[in-house]
């Protein structure tokens, strides 16, 4: 779990950096899905939720949409200034 937590710290920093580059009224779109652990208990890690929390930390409006594709479920997150 430590690797995922380290990943989330870097991921949150990436979202913060991207949002700092946005002009007023422009958007950043992240298309994410959950992650299933391949080792251990095979638990699902809620990357979509952590993406929303990262946008919340930089105080950006988050619009979440869920879609299905041939590859499975996908969640799109859009941050707006």
N, C-alpha and C positions, 0 to 999 in steps of 0.2 A: 504494500500500500504506500510505502514511502516514495516509490518511483512515481506513482500517480499524483501524489501530493506535490512533488517537485515539478512534475509536468504542469499541474494546475497553476502554480506560481508563475512559471514562464508563460503559460498560455494567457493568464490574466494580464501580464505585462505587455504581451503582444497586442491584446485588445485595447489596453490603455494607450499604447503608442499609436495604433491605427486611428483611434478616435481623436487623438490630439492633432492629427493631420487633417481631419475633416473640416471642410468649410461649412459655415452655417447653412443648414437646410440640406446638406448632402448626407449620404448614407454609406454605411459599411455593411456588407452582407456576409454572414458566416453560415455555411451549410454544414451541419454537424449531425451525427448520430451517436447513440450510446455506444459504449465500449464493453465488450464482454471479456472478462479475464480468461485467458487460455490456460493458465496454471492455477492450481489451488482449487477453490470452490466453484469457479466458473461464473461468479457473480456478474451482474450487469452494473457498470459504472455510469452514472447519469451525466454524461458530458453535456447534454442539452441544458440541464438545470444549472450546471456550473458555468456554462456560457452566459446564461441569463444573469447569474450572480455577478459575473465579471463585468458585464455591461452596467449593472446596477452600481457597482463600485465606482465607475467613472461617470455616473449620473447621466446616462444616456437613455433615451426612450427606447424600449425594446419591443419589437413586434415579432411575435413568434407564430410560425405557421408550420403545420405538419403535412407532409406529403408521402405518398407511397410510390415506389418504383419497382421495377423488376428485381432490384437488389434489396428491397425491403423498405422499412420506414426511414424517413429522413426528416430532420427538423431544421428549419431555416430561422436564423435570428438576424434581425436588422437593427442596428443602432443608428439613431439620428440625432444630430445636434439641434 
